[in-house]
Amino acid sequence: MHIDLRTISIKPQRQAFDHLIRRFGDKQASRYQEGSYDIQAVENLHYRPTWDPDQALYDEGITRIVMQDWYAIKDPRQFYYSTYTLTRARQQETTEANFNFVETRGLGDMLPENLRQIALNVLVPLRHAAWGANMNNTFICGYGYGTTFTQPCMYHATDHLGIAQYLSRLGLLLGDTEALDKGKAAWMEGEAWQPMRRYLEDCLVVRDPFELFVAQNAALDGLLYPLIYERIVDDYLSTQGGSAVAMLCQFMNDWFDETSKWIDAVLKTVAAESSANRAQLEIWTAQHSEKAAKAVLPVVRLGLADEADDAVVEALAAFKARMKKTGIAF
């Protein structure tokens, strides 16, 4: 019996959903576009929040930032659920391998005691700061407007939760459950940690989601991660024989480099929208970066002692240069 196989080309009746055709034209849309654009709820919301009757459920007016089109903001990584989870899954495999390498070879036990104490004193309490960052980004997602802005903030919140878990595992590996108890006590009562705790708790009551984006994701993280994970962990601990700690913190460095590109892209787009937006961003960035620098300094002193002041000054200068590239000068 002869079988004749033929290839038939079937022309699709439509290239994309109507709302994507209106925005991008009659062409095939990417998965990122399908999962991100013009899916913000804008009507038929039925009621206003009982805790704030003057505010709509999803309200552009809750922030001082004004955008003609909130979907002008986009994620250069083009993360939607699938690409985000696949990326983090690959990174988690690397992190798990690093933890397994340090644990099975007893590298944690080989750490000099003074380096172990610096690592525990500086890193373990930061899991509470990461939890605060998780809460702040969850708020931005809940009260921000436009899915291309709010969706990455939810991923960012989840990332901070993952970082808190990695720091907890680091504490257990280097100091068992006692390290976690001491870390919590330091966060609640330690003199060095109270400025940062105050900063984060003040952020928890900021009602403007974009101001909170600047305060948490730009100002605090923009100073904290370079100082802690680059200056203390990579530059100091590694050169003194604490490379095992750097292996356990590899995700934090990679994550900060990746997410900084997204944060900068958001700020650059918003600043370019109008002079009023740029002026407001400059005010917020100046205010919160100064407060963040003061909050981070006592923590940096736990690791760098007398060199901490110079390190914070350098980090602040680098942060200002980074913000200038986005159009925000302060």
N, C-alpha and C positions, 0 to 999 in steps of 0.2 A: 504493500500500500504506500502510495506516495503522499507525503504531507508537504503542502506548500505554505511556508511561513511568510507572512508579509508584515511590514512595519507600517502602521497607520498613525499619522500625526493628527492629533485632535487639538484643535485650537480652543483654548479656554474662552468661555463666554465673557469673563471679566478678569482683569489683571489683579485687582485688589479690592478691598472694601471701599465703599463710597467715601467715607471720611478721609481715607488715605489718598484716594484719587483727587479729592478736592485740595489736599495739601501738597501732594508730591507729583500730581499728574497721573495720566492713565498708563501706568507701568507697574511691573511686579514689585511689591513691597518686600523689604527684608523682615526677618523675624523680629528684629529689634523694633522696627517701626510698627509692626502689628501689635507688639506687646507693650508699647509705650505711648504712642501718640493719640491724642484726642479721645482718651478713655476716662478723663476726669469727669466725675458726676457733676452736672451743672444745673439740672432742673429736676422737678418732681421729687424734691427732698421732703416735702410735706410739713416739716416743722422746724422751728429754730431751737437751738440748744436751750434747755430750761435753765442752765447755769449762766447763760449769757444771751438773753433774748435779742439783743441788738446785733448779734453776729449770725450770719448764715452758717449752715452746717459745713460747707466748704466755701470759704470767704476770701476773695483776693484782697479785701481791705484790712485783713488782720495784720498785715505787714506794711511798713512804710515804703517798701520797695514797690515801684509801679512798673509793670511790664505790659506792653501792648499785646504781646503774645507770650505766655509763660512757657510755651513749647519751643521758644527760641533757645531755652536752656536745654542742653543735651549732654549725655555722658559720652566722652570720647572713647571709653572702653566698650560702649554699646552693650552694656550688661542688661539682659533680661533674665528671667528665672533660670533658664537652661544654661546660658553661657556663664552666669554667675556661679551656679552650683558646680558646674564642671571645672571651672577655674579654681575654686576653693578646694574641691576634692583633690585635685592634683597637688596643690600646695600642702594640703593636710598629709598626703602620703609622704612628702619630703619631711615635714615636721615630725611625723611619727617615726620615720627612719632616724632622724637626729636624736630624738628622745631615746629610742631603742639603743642607738650606738653609745650614747653617754652612759645609759644605765647598765647595759650588759658588760661594758668594759670598765665599770667602776670609776669613770672619769670624775664623777661628782665627789667621790671619796678622796680623790687625789688633789682636790683643790686646796691650796693653802688656806688656813683658817681665816686669815684676815680678809681674803678675797671672798670666801664663802659668806662671811658676815656682811660685807658690803653688798653682795648680790641679794641676800635675803632682806637686808634693811631697806634697800632701794626698790627692788622689784616686786616683792610680795604685796606690800600695801597698795601698789598701783592697780591691783585687780579690782579694788573698790573704785578707783578713779575710772577704770574701764567700764564698770557697771554704770557709773554716772553718765558716761558718754553714750552708753547704750540707751539710757532713759531719754537723754536729750535728743538723740537722733530719731527715736521713736516718736517724740513730740513733733519734731519737724515734719516727719512723714504724715502724722495725723492731722496737722493743722496747716501744712504748706499747700501750695496749689500747683497743679500741673504734674502729670505722672512722670515726665522726664526729669523733674526735680525731686519729687518725693520718693519715687521708687528706689533710686540709689541710696537715699538716706536710710531706708529700711535695711538695705544690704549692709550699709555702714554700721547700723546699730547691731546687726547680727555679728559682724566682724569684731566689734568691741566685746561682745559676749564671748566670742571664741578666744580673744586675747586674754580676757579675764581667766578663762579656763586653762590656757597655757601657762599663765603666771601661777595659778594654783598648783598645777602639776610640777612646775619648777620648784615651788616651795616644798612640796611633798618629797621631791627627789633630793633636795639639798638639806632639808631640815625636818622632814616628817610633819605630822599634824601640828606639832608645837610651833612650827614656823608660821602656819596659817593663823593660829591664835595670836601670836605675837604681832603678825602683820595687821590683824584687825585692831588690836589694842593700840598699835602705833597710829593707825588711821583715825581712830576715835579720840585718842588722848595725846599722842606724840606731838611735841611742840613743832617739829619740822613739818608735819603734815597738815596742820590746821589752816594755813593760808590756802593750800590747794583744796582742801575740803570745803572751806568757805567759798572759794571761787565756784566750785561745782554746784554747791547747794544754792548759790545765787543764780546760777544758770538754770536750775530746775524751775525757777519761778519767772523766767523771761517769757513773755507772752508772744513776742514777735518771732515767728519761726525763722525768718532770715537773719535777724540779729543773733539768734541762738546758733544758727549755722556759722556765722562769723566767730562768735565767742568760743564755741566748742571746736569745730572742725578746722577753722583757719588759725585762730590765735593760740588756743591752748595746745592742741595737737601739733601745730606748726613749730612750737618751741619745745614741747615735752619730748617728742620722739627723737629729734636730732640730738638733744642733750642726753637723754637717758640711754638710748639704744646705739647711737653712733659714738657720742663722746665718752660716756662712762663704760658701756659694755664692750664696744669694739676697740676704741682707742686706748682705754685704760686697762680694763680687766684682761683683755686678750694679750696685751703686751707683757702683763705681769704673770702670766701663766693660767689665766682663766678663760681659755678659748672654748672650754666646754659650755660656759654660760652663753657665749656668743652663738654657739650652735643651737642652743635651746631658744634663742631669741631671733633666729633668722627670719621667721615669718613676720615679725614686727617691722623689721627694716624693709623687707620686700613689700609689705603691705603699705607702709607709709609712702614709699616711692611711687607705687601705683596709684593710690588714692589722691595724692597731692595733685596729680595731673587732672583728675576730675574736679577737685575743689577749685583749682586755678581756672579751669575752663568755665565753671559756673560764675565765679567772680568776674572774670573778664567779660563775659556776655552781659551780665547785669550792669557792670560799670559802663559799658559802651552804649547801653540803651539810652541813657540821658545823663545830663550834668547833675540833676537832682539825685539820681541813684548813686552816681560816683561820689558826690559830696557826703551822702549818708553813709556809704560804705567806708569812706575815709574816717569819719567820726567814730563809727563802731570799731573799726580795726585799730585805730589809735588808742581808744579807751581800753578795749579788752586785751590788746597785746601788752600794754603797760601793766595791767593787773595780772595777767598770766605770767609775765616775767617775774613779778614779785612773788607770785604763788609758787613758781617752780624753783626759785633760787634756794630756799632752805633744803629742798629735796636733793638738789644737785650737790649741795655741800656735804651731804651724807656720803657721796662717792668721790668727790674731787677736792674736798676740804678747801684750802686757800685758793685753789685755782677756779673755784666755782664762779666767783664774780666775773672774772674775765670770760669764762665760757658762756655765761648768760648774755653778756654784752655782745659777744661775737654771734651768738645764735639770734639775738634780736636784730642785729645788723643784717644778717643773712635773710631773716624773715622779711624785713623791710624791702630788701632788694628783690625778693621773690614776689612780694605784693606789687611792687612798682611795675613789674612785667605784665601784671593783669590790669594796669591802669589805675591802681590805688596807691597814691603817694601820701605819706603821713610822716 
